[in-house]
Amino acid sequence: MRLVNEHHAIPLRTTPVHLGRGSTAKLVEGFAWDPEALQAYSSAVAEDGAEGRMVMIFDGDGPGDHWERHPAGDELVVCLSGSVTVSRDLDGVLDRVLLGPGEATVNPAGVWHAVDMTGPTSLLSITAGLGTDHRPRTDTLPTEHGALPGPEAS
């Protein structure tokens, strides 16, 4: 994994772009969702601290399998196509936002959230990745506050 300055078409579904200090934008070449690549990315962008952002497109269909939170900053989630429900744990209260194409929401810094896609869906995220936490999705909110009904209960 390495950061590179390239000026060609970028496949954001497989190659994220890192937005860093000084208004820089660099491809994250060789990125993968595995511990080694994630550690290499974190090390490569460490000097950007909380100001760094990862930009990527995600495609999916169905419920998410994990909760996550980004303590370093807010995350912008944009629905490009399909439909998505973003669920957030706001101090033990479940908050859900339904997004259609062209709609967005902001997940506040440090707030646990999960994504459930209805049918084939594409999302664009701009994420403050420093210190991101993940937890498996279970029947409860990621905090100790209680039960989480599934998206079908809405």
N, C-alpha and C positions, 0 to 999 in steps of 0.2 A: 504494500500500500504506500502510495506517495502522492503528494500534492503537486499538480502541474499547471502551468499556464498554457492553455490551448485555446485556439480560436476557431473551432470547427463545430459542427452540430454535436450536441451533447445528449446522449440517451439517458435522461434523468431517471428512468426506471431501473437502470443498472449502475449508473455512475452519478453519485451525488456531487453537488457543488458546495464547497465550503465558502461562506461569506465571512471574511475576517476584518480585523482592524485595518484602518486606512482605506476602507472601501475596496478591499481586494476580493476577488472571486477566483477560486482555483478548483479544478476538477479533483475528485478524490479517486485517483486511478488505482485499480486493484481492490476496491472496497468489497467487503463481504460481511454478512451478519454472523460472524463467528468471533469468539473471544480474542483471537490473535489480531485479526484485522481491526476490531474495535479498539483494542489497546494501542495499535499502531496509529490509528486515526487520532485518538485522544492525545497521544504524545506529540504528533505532528502539529496539532492545533492548540497546544497548551498555552502558548504565549498570547493567544487571542482571549483567553479566559472566558468570562461570561458574555463577552461581546460577539463571540463566534456563533455562526448559525449554519446548520446543514439544510440544504434544499434538495428534496427528492420527491419523485412520484411513486406512489404505491398503488398496485392493482389488487383487487381481491373480491371475494364473494362470501358472505357469511359472517358469523360472529367472530370477534377478536378473541384470542386465547390468553391475553395478558393485560394487566394494568401497567401504566407507566406514569412517571412524573419527571419534570425537568426543573430541578431546583435553581438553575442558573438564570432562567428567564422564561418569558411567555413563548408559546408555540402557536403559530397560525396554521390552521387546517382548512384547506379549500377543496370543496367537492368539484371535480372536473366533469364527471359523468356518473350516472347512477344515483344512489341514495345511501346516506350514511347517518347513523345515530351516534353522536359522541356523548358518552356518559361520564359524568364527573362526580367525585366524592367531595362535596363542599362541606367540610367539617361534619361529616356523618349524614348529610342530607344528599340524596341522589338528585342530580340535575342532568336532564337530557336535552340535547339540541339536535333536531332533525335538519339535515342539510340536503339540498338538491343541487343540480348543476349550477355553478356560478356563485354558490353561497359559501360563506366561511364562518368560522368561529375561532375564538382565541381561548386556548387553555392557559389559565394563569400559572405563573411560576409556582412550582411546588405542589400543584393540585394533581392528585391521582386521576387518571382518565383512561377510558377504553373506547374502542371503535367497533361498531357493528355495521357491516355493509349489507344492503338489501339488493340482491342480484349483483351482476358484474358492475363494479364501481372503481373509479380512479380518483385518487386524492393527491393533492400537492401539499407537502408540509414544509414549513420553515421553522426549524427547531433549534433552540438553545440546548445543545447536546451535552455540555459539560455536566458531569455528575448524574446523568440520567439513571433512574432506578426502574426496574421491572419486577413485577410479581405475577405469578400464575393467576389466571382468572378462576375464581371459585364462586360459591354461592354467597359470599360476603363481600362487603366493601373492603378495600385494601387497608383501611384503618380499622380500629377495634369497635366501630360504632354499630354494627348490626348487619342484618340481611339485605341482600340486593336482589330485587326481582329481576328476572330476565327481560330482554327487550319485548318479548311477546306480551308482557303484563301492561305495557303502556297503552 
